[in-house]
Amino acid sequence: MEAAVVNCFIEGTFHILDTTASVKVKPEKPYIKKNEVSKGVITGLLDIEGDINGTAAISFTEKSILGIVSTMFGEDMPEINEEITDAVGEIGNMISGHVNTKMTEMGKSVKVKLAGVKEGEKHAVGHSPGKKIVVFPFHTNRGDIWIEVCY
């Protein structure tokens, strides 16, 4: 797994969360994931196709996504609902756009796009089968998030 490729997803996530919701992020120790179960309650799954094929995901605790979306919308969002699900999809789309731009700058022909949003306690993320999943956990001023990259 190339550090430059992984960094595109991390940098894109930080940039989007900082500019849309003033979220400050503190990295924790990355690890190899042994299963498909999400640590969060809602996840945006991204497909990666081209010179690199795989998936990436960003998962949120209930506290983190409600805090992030409340700030984005400028109003209190007390529960996960259709608006929250749509916001996770939009965050995924914005991260995809950022990653696509950075990959092009690196000379890679890669298309990253939102594959969908999954929710619920202990939901399966849906990564590419048979590939290593690296998890990058982060603590934010809104709660915990996890970025997963699999290719």
Helices and strands as residue ranges (DSSP letters): H 3-21, E 25-27, E 31-33, E 42-50, E 54-60, H 62-73, H 82-105, E 110-119, E 133-140, E 143-150
